[in-house]
């Protein structure tokens, strides 16, 4: 149990170094999971994640993640009403750093 807590503490430290709080980490991990599963991720999906916060809060989180250069939001090529969300290379580096902690 102590090993898990130690690794969890290191993960928080990595998130802190990327200026990512727990809610942002939750959303960023969701976006990365969709991306790595080769599934599209849209802003609407994120805003409807009720377990992570209100729609306004989740919208603000996506804006914060974009400002931190951790996600890229772009207009869908097929339907311009839809906004696609992708992790940036910086977000992938963060994820790799987290994976390295839990693989030890």
Backbone atoms as SQL, in Angstrom:
CREATE TABLE atoms (id INTEGER PRIMARY KEY, chain TEXT, resi INTEGER, resn TEXT, atom TEXT, x REAL, y REAL, z REAL);
INSERT INTO atoms VALUES
  (1, 'A', 1, 'UNK', 'N', 0.816, -1.195, 0.000),
  (2, 'A', 1, 'UNK', 'CA', 0.000, 0.000, 0.000),
  (3, 'A', 1, 'UNK', 'C', 0.861, 1.260, 0.000),
  (4, 'A', 2, 'UNK', 'N', 1.941, 1.196, 0.741),
  (5, 'A', 2, 'UNK', 'CA', 2.837, 2.352, 0.785),
  (6, 'A', 2, 'UNK', 'C', 3.434, 2.635, -0.591),
  (7, 'A', 3, 'UNK', 'N', 3.712, 1.576, -1.334),
  (8, 'A', 3, 'UNK', 'CA', 4.279, 1.746, -2.674),
  (9, 'A', 3, 'UNK', 'C', 3.292, 2.490, -3.576),
  (10, 'A', 4, 'UNK', 'N', 2.019, 2.119, -3.500),
  (11, 'A', 4, 'UNK', 'CA', 0.994, 2.807, -4.292),
  (12, 'A', 4, 'UNK', 'C', 0.923, 4.278, -3.900),
  (13, 'A', 5, 'UNK', 'N', 0.900, 4.552, -2.611),
  (14, 'A', 5, 'UNK', 'CA', 0.806, 5.936, -2.143),
  (15, 'A', 5, 'UNK', 'C', 2.014, 6.749, -2.579),
  (16, 'A', 6, 'UNK', 'N', 3.178, 6.126, -2.553),
  (17, 'A', 6, 'UNK', 'CA', 4.395, 6.801, -3.004),
  (18, 'A', 6, 'UNK', 'C', 4.318, 7.131, -4.497),
  (19, 'A', 7, 'UNK', 'N', 3.865, 6.161, -5.284),
  (20, 'A', 7, 'UNK', 'CA', 3.732, 6.382, -6.728),
  (21, 'A', 7, 'UNK', 'C', 2.673, 7.438, -7.018),
  (22, 'A', 8, 'UNK', 'N', 1.603, 7.404, -6.272),
  (23, 'A', 8, 'UNK', 'CA', 0.539, 8.394, -6.445),
  (24, 'A', 8, 'UNK', 'C', 1.047, 9.795, -6.123),
  (25, 'A', 9, 'UNK', 'N', 1.885, 9.896, -5.096),
  (26, 'A', 9, 'UNK', 'CA', 2.490, 11.172, -4.728),
  (27, 'A', 9, 'UNK', 'C', 3.408, 11.680, -5.846),
  (28, 'A', 10, 'UNK', 'N', 4.177, 10.777, -6.448),
  (29, 'A', 10, 'UNK', 'CA', 5.041, 11.150, -7.567),
  (30, 'A', 10, 'UNK', 'C', 4.215, 11.601, -8.772),
  (31, 'A', 11, 'UNK', 'N', 3.076, 10.942, -8.994),
  (32, 'A', 11, 'UNK', 'CA', 2.194, 11.328, -10.095),
  (33, 'A', 11, 'UNK', 'C', 1.658, 12.739, -9.876),
  (34, 'A', 12, 'UNK', 'N', 1.272, 13.044, -8.648),
  (35, 'A', 12, 'UNK', 'CA', 0.813, 14.409, -8.336),
  (36, 'A', 12, 'UNK', 'C', 1.914, 15.425, -8.591),
  (37, 'A', 13, 'UNK', 'N', 3.142, 15.040, -8.261),
  (38, 'A', 13, 'UNK', 'CA', 4.285, 15.919, -8.481),
  (39, 'A', 13, 'UNK', 'C', 4.492, 16.186, -9.978),
  (40, 'A', 14, 'UNK', 'N', 4.350, 15.158, -10.788),
  (41, 'A', 14, 'UNK', 'CA', 4.469, 15.345, -12.244),
  (42, 'A', 14, 'UNK', 'C', 3.363, 16.261, -12.746),
  (43, 'A', 15, 'UNK', 'N', 2.140, 16.029, -12.298),
  (44, 'A', 15, 'UNK', 'CA', 1.034, 16.897, -12.711),
  (45, 'A', 15, 'UNK', 'C', 1.298, 18.338, -12.303),
  (46, 'A', 16, 'UNK', 'N', 1.830, 18.510, -11.113),
  (47, 'A', 16, 'UNK', 'CA', 2.138, 19.854, -10.629),
  (48, 'A', 16, 'UNK', 'C', 3.194, 20.521, -11.510),
  (49, 'A', 17, 'UNK', 'N', 4.179, 19.743, -11.964),
  (50, 'A', 17, 'UNK', 'CA', 5.221, 20.319, -12.819),
  (51, 'A', 17, 'UNK', 'C', 4.664, 20.758, -14.172),
  (52, 'A', 18, 'UNK', 'N', 3.551, 20.164, -14.590),
  (53, 'A', 18, 'UNK', 'CA', 2.872, 20.570, -15.834),
  (54, 'A', 18, 'UNK', 'C', 1.750, 21.579, -15.543),
  (55, 'A', 19, 'UNK', 'N', 1.631, 21.999, -14.294),
  (56, 'A', 19, 'UNK', 'CA', 0.609, 22.956, -13.840),
  (57, 'A', 19, 'UNK', 'C', -0.807, 22.415, -14.053),
  (58, 'A', 20, 'UNK', 'N', -0.970, 21.123, -13.785),
  (59, 'A', 20, 'UNK', 'CA', -2.244, 20.437, -13.981),
  (60, 'A', 20, 'UNK', 'C', -2.816, 20.044, -12.624),
  (61, 'A', 21, 'UNK', 'N', -4.044, 20.499, -12.347),
  (62, 'A', 21, 'UNK', 'CA', -4.696, 20.096, -11.105),
  (63, 'A', 21, 'UNK', 'C', -5.436, 18.773, -11.321),
  (64, 'A', 22, 'UNK', 'N', -6.065, 18.252, -10.276),
  (65, 'A', 22, 'UNK', 'CA', -6.676, 16.922, -10.360),
  (66, 'A', 22, 'UNK', 'C', -7.816, 16.858, -11.375),
  (67, 'A', 23, 'UNK', 'N', -8.636, 17.869, -11.442),
  (68, 'A', 23, 'UNK', 'CA', -9.745, 17.878, -12.408),
  (69, 'A', 23, 'UNK', 'C', -9.207, 17.946, -13.836),
  (70, 'A', 24, 'UNK', 'N', -8.211, 18.788, -14.038),
  (71, 'A', 24, 'UNK', 'CA', -7.595, 18.889, -15.360),
  (72, 'A', 24, 'UNK', 'C', -6.951, 17.564, -15.748),
  (73, 'A', 25, 'UNK', 'N', -6.312, 16.896, -14.787),
  (74, 'A', 25, 'UNK', 'CA', -5.674, 15.603, -15.050),
  (75, 'A', 25, 'UNK', 'C', -6.713, 14.571, -15.468),
  (76, 'A', 26, 'UNK', 'N', -7.857, 14.578, -14.807),
  (77, 'A', 26, 'UNK', 'CA', -8.935, 13.651, -15.145),
  (78, 'A', 26, 'UNK', 'C', -9.390, 13.848, -16.591),
  (79, 'A', 27, 'UNK', 'N', -9.608, 15.093, -16.972),
  (80, 'A', 27, 'UNK', 'CA', -10.066, 15.401, -18.327),
  (81, 'A', 27, 'UNK', 'C', -8.961, 15.101, -19.342),
  (82, 'A', 28, 'UNK', 'N', -7.744, 15.470, -19.018),
  (83, 'A', 28, 'UNK', 'CA', -6.626, 15.222, -19.926),
  (84, 'A', 28, 'UNK', 'C', -6.411, 13.719, -20.129),
  (85, 'A', 29, 'UNK', 'N', -6.527, 12.939, -19.076),
  (86, 'A', 29, 'UNK', 'CA', -6.394, 11.488, -19.205),
  (87, 'A', 29, 'UNK', 'C', -7.513, 10.915, -20.078),
  (88, 'A', 30, 'UNK', 'N', -8.715, 11.457, -19.948),
  (89, 'A', 30, 'UNK', 'CA', -9.846, 11.025, -20.787),
  (90, 'A', 30, 'UNK', 'C', -9.542, 11.296, -22.258),
  (91, 'A', 31, 'UNK', 'N', -9.043, 12.490, -22.544),
  (92, 'A', 31, 'UNK', 'CA', -8.711, 12.873, -23.921),
  (93, 'A', 31, 'UNK', 'C', -7.602, 11.977, -24.474),
  (94, 'A', 32, 'UNK', 'N', -6.583, 11.731, -23.679),
  (95, 'A', 32, 'UNK', 'CA', -5.474, 10.873, -24.111),
  (96, 'A', 32, 'UNK', 'C', -5.949, 9.443, -24.349),
  (97, 'A', 33, 'UNK', 'N', -6.826, 8.949, -23.484),
  (98, 'A', 33, 'UNK', 'CA', -7.349, 7.594, -23.645),
  (99, 'A', 33, 'UNK', 'C', -8.107, 7.460, -24.968),
  (100, 'A', 34, 'UNK', 'N', -8.949, 8.440, -25.264),
  (101, 'A', 34, 'UNK', 'CA', -9.692, 8.423, -26.537),
  (102, 'A', 34, 'UNK', 'C', -8.716, 8.448, -27.712),
  (103, 'A', 35, 'UNK', 'N', -7.720, 9.313, -27.634),
  (104, 'A', 35, 'UNK', 'CA', -6.742, 9.462, -28.716),
  (105, 'A', 35, 'UNK', 'C', -5.961, 8.159, -28.925),
  (106, 'A', 36, 'UNK', 'N', -5.489, 7.563, -27.850),
  (107, 'A', 36, 'UNK', 'CA', -4.702, 6.338, -27.952),
  (108, 'A', 36, 'UNK', 'C', -5.550, 5.139, -28.380),
  (109, 'A', 37, 'UNK', 'N', -6.862, 5.230, -28.192),
  (110, 'A', 37, 'UNK', 'CA', -7.789, 4.185, -28.645),
  (111, 'A', 37, 'UNK', 'C', -8.263, 4.440, -30.074),
  (112, 'A', 38, 'UNK', 'N', -7.703, 5.478, -30.686),
  (113, 'A', 38, 'UNK', 'CA', -8.064, 5.871, -32.066),
  (114, 'A', 38, 'UNK', 'C', -9.555, 6.199, -32.193),
  (115, 'A', 39, 'UNK', 'N', -10.076, 6.861, -31.165),
  (116, 'A', 39, 'UNK', 'CA', -11.466, 7.308, -31.173),
  (117, 'A', 39, 'UNK', 'C', -11.485, 8.827, -31.136),
  (118, 'A', 40, 'UNK', 'N', -12.451, 9.398, -31.814),
  (119, 'A', 40, 'UNK', 'CA', -12.578, 10.854, -31.824),
  (120, 'A', 40, 'UNK', 'C', -13.047, 11.334, -30.448),
  (121, 'A', 41, 'UNK', 'N', -12.562, 12.496, -30.078),
  (122, 'A', 41, 'UNK', 'CA', -12.992, 13.129, -28.829),
  (123, 'A', 41, 'UNK', 'C', -13.471, 14.528, -29.183),
  (124, 'A', 42, 'UNK', 'N', -14.657, 14.862, -28.713),
  (125, 'A', 42, 'UNK', 'CA', -15.253, 16.157, -29.023),
  (126, 'A', 42, 'UNK', 'C', -15.495, 16.944, -27.734),
  (127, 'A', 43, 'UNK', 'N', -15.489, 18.250, -27.870),
  (128, 'A', 43, 'UNK', 'CA', -15.748, 19.129, -26.709),
  (129, 'A', 43, 'UNK', 'C', -17.055, 18.747, -26.019),
  (130, 'A', 44, 'UNK', 'N', -18.077, 18.464, -26.809),
  (131, 'A', 44, 'UNK', 'CA', -19.388, 18.143, -26.235),
  (132, 'A', 44, 'UNK', 'C', -19.301, 16.951, -25.281),
  (133, 'A', 45, 'UNK', 'N', -18.507, 15.937, -25.643),
  (134, 'A', 45, 'UNK', 'CA', -18.330, 14.770, -24.769),
  (135, 'A', 45, 'UNK', 'C', -17.750, 15.176, -23.418),
  (136, 'A', 46, 'UNK', 'N', -16.742, 16.023, -23.481),
  (137, 'A', 46, 'UNK', 'CA', -16.054, 16.439, -22.256),
  (138, 'A', 46, 'UNK', 'C', -17.000, 17.243, -21.372),
  (139, 'A', 47, 'UNK', 'N', -17.727, 18.149, -21.970),
  (140, 'A', 47, 'UNK', 'CA', -18.634, 19.007, -21.204),
  (141, 'A', 47, 'UNK', 'C', -19.772, 18.199, -20.579),
  (142, 'A', 48, 'UNK', 'N', -20.077, 17.042, -21.148),
  (143, 'A', 48, 'UNK', 'CA', -21.151, 16.204, -20.604),
  (144, 'A', 48, 'UNK', 'C', -20.666, 15.181, -19.572),
  (145, 'A', 49, 'UNK', 'N', -19.397, 15.217, -19.198),
  (146, 'A', 49, 'UNK', 'CA', -18.867, 14.312, -18.164),
  (147, 'A', 49, 'UNK', 'C', -19.301, 14.824, -16.789),
  (148, 'A', 50, 'UNK', 'N', -20.492, 14.512, -16.406),
  (149, 'A', 50, 'UNK', 'CA', -21.078, 15.070, -15.184),
  (150, 'A', 50, 'UNK', 'C', -20.328, 14.681, -13.913),
  (151, 'A', 51, 'UNK', 'N', -19.641, 13.561, -13.921),
  (152, 'A', 51, 'UNK', 'CA', -18.924, 13.136, -12.720),
  (153, 'A', 51, 'UNK', 'C', -17.708, 14.020, -12.439),
  (154, 'A', 52, 'UNK', 'N', -17.261, 14.783, -13.439),
  (155, 'A', 52, 'UNK', 'CA', -16.073, 15.622, -13.266),
  (156, 'A', 52, 'UNK', 'C', -16.413, 17.068, -12.925),
  (157, 'A', 53, 'UNK', 'N', -17.675, 17.438, -13.016),
  (158, 'A', 53, 'UNK', 'CA', -18.055, 18.808, -12.693),
  (159, 'A', 53, 'UNK', 'C', -19.211, 19.289, -13.555),
  (160, 'A', 54, 'UNK', 'N', -19.591, 20.530, -13.332),
  (161, 'A', 54, 'UNK', 'CA', -20.691, 21.120, -14.105),
  (162, 'A', 54, 'UNK', 'C', -20.216, 21.424, -15.527),
  (163, 'A', 55, 'UNK', 'N', -21.148, 21.687, -16.406),
  (164, 'A', 55, 'UNK', 'CA', -20.810, 22.010, -17.787),
  (165, 'A', 55, 'UNK', 'C', -19.912, 23.238, -17.857),
  (166, 'A', 56, 'UNK', 'N', -20.210, 24.244, -17.065),
  (167, 'A', 56, 'UNK', 'CA', -19.400, 25.469, -17.065),
  (168, 'A', 56, 'UNK', 'C', -17.984, 25.181, -16.577),
  (169, 'A', 57, 'UNK', 'N', -17.873, 24.378, -15.543),
  (170, 'A', 57, 'UNK', 'CA', -16.557, 24.025, -15.008),
  (171, 'A', 57, 'UNK', 'C', -15.745, 23.249, -16.040),
  (172, 'A', 58, 'UNK', 'N', -16.376, 22.284, -16.685),
  (173, 'A', 58, 'UNK', 'CA', -15.673, 21.462, -17.670),
  (174, 'A', 58, 'UNK', 'C', -15.283, 22.273, -18.896),
  (175, 'A', 59, 'UNK', 'N', -16.114, 23.221, -19.269),
  (176, 'A', 59, 'UNK', 'CA', -15.765, 24.107, -20.385),
  (177, 'A', 59, 'UNK', 'C', -14.535, 24.940, -20.005),
  (178, 'A', 60, 'UNK', 'N', -14.523, 25.434, -18.776),
  (179, 'A', 60, 'UNK', 'CA', -13.379, 26.216, -18.294),
  (180, 'A', 60, 'UNK', 'C', -12.109, 25.356, -18.248),
  (181, 'A', 61, 'UNK', 'N', -12.247, 24.104, -17.843),
  (182, 'A', 61, 'UNK', 'CA', -11.093, 23.202, -17.778),
  (183, 'A', 61, 'UNK', 'C', -10.504, 22.996, -19.166),
  (184, 'A', 62, 'UNK', 'N', -11.346, 22.813, -20.176),
  (185, 'A', 62, 'UNK', 'CA', -10.825, 22.626, -21.536),
  (186, 'A', 62, 'UNK', 'C', -10.101, 23.875, -22.015),
  (187, 'A', 63, 'UNK', 'N', -10.613, 25.039, -21.660),
  (188, 'A', 63, 'UNK', 'CA', -9.928, 26.284, -22.031),
  (189, 'A', 63, 'UNK', 'C', -8.568, 26.378, -21.336),
  (190, 'A', 64, 'UNK', 'N', -8.522, 25.999, -20.060),
  (191, 'A', 64, 'UNK', 'CA', -7.262, 26.034, -19.305),
  (192, 'A', 64, 'UNK', 'C', -6.238, 25.070, -19.904),
  (193, 'A', 65, 'UNK', 'N', -6.680, 23.870, -20.266),
  (194, 'A', 65, 'UNK', 'CA', -5.779, 22.884, -20.857),
  (195, 'A', 65, 'UNK', 'C', -5.248, 23.362, -22.209),
  (196, 'A', 66, 'UNK', 'N', -6.074, 24.059, -22.960),
  (197, 'A', 66, 'UNK', 'CA', -5.624, 24.618, -24.242),
  (198, 'A', 66, 'UNK', 'C', -4.586, 25.715, -23.999),
  (199, 'A', 67, 'UNK', 'N', -4.814, 26.560, -22.983),
  (200, 'A', 67, 'UNK', 'CA', -3.848, 27.615, -22.664),
  (201, 'A', 67, 'UNK', 'C', -2.516, 27.041, -22.197),
  (202, 'A', 68, 'UNK', 'N', -2.570, 25.892, -21.529),
  (203, 'A', 68, 'UNK', 'CA', -1.351, 25.228, -21.063),
  (204, 'A', 68, 'UNK', 'C', -0.664, 24.445, -22.185),
  (205, 'A', 69, 'UNK', 'N', -1.236, 24.490, -23.374),
  (206, 'A', 69, 'UNK', 'CA', -0.714, 23.781, -24.551),
  (207, 'A', 69, 'UNK', 'C', -0.708, 22.267, -24.354),
  (208, 'A', 70, 'UNK', 'N', -1.726, 21.763, -23.643),
  (209, 'A', 70, 'UNK', 'CA', -1.839, 20.327, -23.420),
  (210, 'A', 70, 'UNK', 'C', -2.876, 19.685, -24.332),
  (211, 'A', 71, 'UNK', 'N', -3.798, 20.498, -24.845),
  (212, 'A', 71, 'UNK', 'CA', -4.762, 19.995, -25.822),
  (213, 'A', 71, 'UNK', 'C', -4.880, 20.983, -26.970),
  (214, 'A', 72, 'UNK', 'N', -5.313, 20.450, -28.093),
  (215, 'A', 72, 'UNK', 'CA', -5.576, 21.281, -29.258),
  (216, 'A', 72, 'UNK', 'C', -7.037, 21.078, -29.628),
  (217, 'A', 73, 'UNK', 'N', -7.749, 22.179, -29.764),
  (218, 'A', 73, 'UNK', 'CA', -9.153, 22.137, -30.148),
  (219, 'A', 73, 'UNK', 'C', -9.254, 22.668, -31.570),
  (220, 'A', 74, 'UNK', 'N', -9.886, 21.882, -32.438),
  (221, 'A', 74, 'UNK', 'CA', -10.027, 22.312, -33.822),
  (222, 'A', 74, 'UNK', 'C', -11.428, 21.982, -34.329),
  (223, 'A', 75, 'UNK', 'N', -11.831, 22.683, -35.355),
  (224, 'A', 75, 'UNK', 'CA', -13.144, 22.456, -35.949),
  (225, 'A', 75, 'UNK', 'C', -13.092, 21.206, -36.816),
  (226, 'A', 76, 'UNK', 'N', -14.082, 20.359, -36.635),
  (227, 'A', 76, 'UNK', 'CA', -14.179, 19.108, -37.378),
  (228, 'A', 76, 'UNK', 'C', -14.283, 19.391, -38.872),
  (229, 'A', 77, 'UNK', 'N', -13.541, 18.631, -39.668),
  (230, 'A', 77, 'UNK', 'CA', -13.515, 18.829, -41.121),
  (231, 'A', 77, 'UNK', 'C', -14.839, 18.459, -41.777),
  (232, 'A', 78, 'UNK', 'N', -15.569, 17.502, -41.224),
  (233, 'A', 78, 'UNK', 'CA', -16.821, 17.036, -41.814),
  (234, 'A', 78, 'UNK', 'C', -18.004, 17.902, -41.381),
  (235, 'A', 79, 'UNK', 'N', -18.055, 18.233, -40.102),
  (236, 'A', 79, 'UNK', 'CA', -19.171, 19.007, -39.555),
  (237, 'A', 79, 'UNK', 'C', -18.596, 20.175, -38.747),
  (238, 'A', 80, 'UNK', 'N', -18.702, 21.363, -39.274),
  (239, 'A', 80, 'UNK', 'CA', -18.079, 22.537, -38.640),
  (240, 'A', 80, 'UNK', 'C', -18.729, 22.921, -37.304),
  (241, 'A', 81, 'UNK', 'N', -19.828, 22.280, -36.941),
  (242, 'A', 81, 'UNK', 'CA', -20.450, 22.554, -35.642),
  (243, 'A', 81, 'UNK', 'C', -19.754, 21.790, -34.521),
  (244, 'A', 82, 'UNK', 'N', -18.943, 20.813, -34.881),
  (245, 'A', 82, 'UNK', 'CA', -18.269, 19.950, -33.907),
  (246, 'A', 82, 'UNK', 'C', -16.822, 20.392, -33.730),
  (247, 'A', 83, 'UNK', 'N', -16.377, 20.422, -32.478),
  (248, 'A', 83, 'UNK', 'CA', -14.976, 20.752, -32.182),
  (249, 'A', 83, 'UNK', 'C', -14.272, 19.494, -31.701),
  (250, 'A', 84, 'UNK', 'N', -13.211, 19.127, -32.412),
  (251, 'A', 84, 'UNK', 'CA', -12.403, 17.969, -32.046),
  (252, 'A', 84, 'UNK', 'C', -11.350, 18.378, -31.026),
  (253, 'A', 85, 'UNK', 'N', -10.997, 17.450, -30.155),
  (254, 'A', 85, 'UNK', 'CA', -9.985, 17.699, -29.127),
  (255, 'A', 85, 'UNK', 'C', -8.911, 16.625, -29.241),
  (256, 'A', 86, 'UNK', 'N', -7.666, 17.055, -29.295),
  (257, 'A', 86, 'UNK', 'CA', -6.528, 16.138, -29.368),
  (258, 'A', 86, 'UNK', 'C', -5.484, 16.527, -28.330),
  (259, 'A', 87, 'UNK', 'N', -4.788, 15.542, -27.765),
  (260, 'A', 87, 'UNK', 'CA', -3.675, 15.881, -26.874),
  (261, 'A', 87, 'UNK', 'C', -2.496, 16.381, -27.703),
  (262, 'A', 88, 'UNK', 'N', -1.741, 17.297, -27.150),
  (263, 'A', 88, 'UNK', 'CA', -0.540, 17.796, -27.822),
  (264, 'A', 88, 'UNK', 'C', 0.642, 16.894, -27.452),
  (265, 'A', 89, 'UNK', 'N', 1.768, 17.066, -28.128),
  (266, 'A', 89, 'UNK', 'CA', 2.959, 16.294, -27.737),
  (267, 'A', 89, 'UNK', 'C', 3.345, 16.511, -26.268),
  (268, 'A', 90, 'UNK', 'N', 3.089, 17.696, -25.740),
  (269, 'A', 90, 'UNK', 'CA', 3.370, 17.970, -24.328),
  (270, 'A', 90, 'UNK', 'C', 2.512, 17.077, -23.424),
  (271, 'A', 91, 'UNK', 'N', 1.261, 16.898, -23.784),
  (272, 'A', 91, 'UNK', 'CA', 0.363, 16.033, -23.010),
  (273, 'A', 91, 'UNK', 'C', 0.820, 14.580, -23.078),
  (274, 'A', 92, 'UNK', 'N', 1.303, 14.164, -24.225),
  (275, 'A', 92, 'UNK', 'CA', 1.795, 12.795, -24.377),
  (276, 'A', 92, 'UNK', 'C', 3.061, 12.593, -23.538),
  (277, 'A', 93, 'UNK', 'N', 3.932, 13.615, -23.468),
  (278, 'A', 93, 'UNK', 'CA', 5.123, 13.528, -22.607),
  (279, 'A', 93, 'UNK', 'C', 4.723, 13.366, -21.141),
  (280, 'A', 94, 'UNK', 'N', 3.723, 14.129, -20.716),
  (281, 'A', 94, 'UNK', 'CA', 3.223, 14.013, -19.342),
  (282, 'A', 94, 'UNK', 'C', 2.729, 12.592, -19.086),
  (283, 'A', 95, 'UNK', 'N', 1.972, 12.063, -20.020),
  (284, 'A', 95, 'UNK', 'CA', 1.433, 10.717, -19.870),
  (285, 'A', 95, 'UNK', 'C', 2.557, 9.680, -19.799),
  (286, 'A', 96, 'UNK', 'N', 3.572, 9.826, -20.623),
  (287, 'A', 96, 'UNK', 'CA', 4.710, 8.898, -20.599),
  (288, 'A', 96, 'UNK', 'C', 5.444, 8.966, -19.259),
  (289, 'A', 97, 'UNK', 'N', 5.561, 10.165, -18.699),
  (290, 'A', 97, 'UNK', 'CA', 6.204, 10.321, -17.393),
  (291, 'A', 97, 'UNK', 'C', 5.385, 9.621, -16.313),
  (292, 'A', 98, 'UNK', 'N', 4.069, 9.700, -16.402),
  (293, 'A', 98, 'UNK', 'CA', 3.213, 9.021, -15.443),
  (294, 'A', 98, 'UNK', 'C', 3.308, 7.508, -15.585),
  (295, 'A', 99, 'UNK', 'N', 3.330, 7.051, -16.819),
  (296, 'A', 99, 'UNK', 'CA', 3.434, 5.606, -17.079),
  (297, 'A', 99, 'UNK', 'C', 4.737, 5.069, -16.492),
  (298, 'A', 100, 'UNK', 'N', 5.803, 5.818, -16.646),
  (299, 'A', 100, 'UNK', 'CA', 7.108, 5.382, -16.138),
  (300, 'A', 100, 'UNK', 'C', 7.074, 5.166, -14.618),
  (301, 'A', 101, 'UNK', 'N', 6.329, 5.979, -13.915),
  (302, 'A', 101, 'UNK', 'CA', 6.217, 5.844, -12.461),
  (303, 'A', 101, 'UNK', 'C', 5.531, 4.535, -12.103),
  (304, 'A', 102, 'UNK', 'N', 4.434, 4.231, -12.766),
  (305, 'A', 102, 'UNK', 'CA', 3.633, 3.080, -12.389),
  (306, 'A', 102, 'UNK', 'C', 4.161, 1.764, -12.963),
  (307, 'A', 103, 'UNK', 'N', 5.116, 1.829, -13.874),
  (308, 'A', 103, 'UNK', 'CA', 5.702, 0.605, -14.407),
  (309, 'A', 103, 'UNK', 'C', 6.870, 0.107, -13.566),
  (310, 'A', 104, 'UNK', 'N', 7.366, 0.941, -12.681),
  (311, 'A', 104, 'UNK', 'CA', 8.505, 0.549, -11.846),
  (312, 'A', 104, 'UNK', 'C', 8.090, -0.471, -10.806);
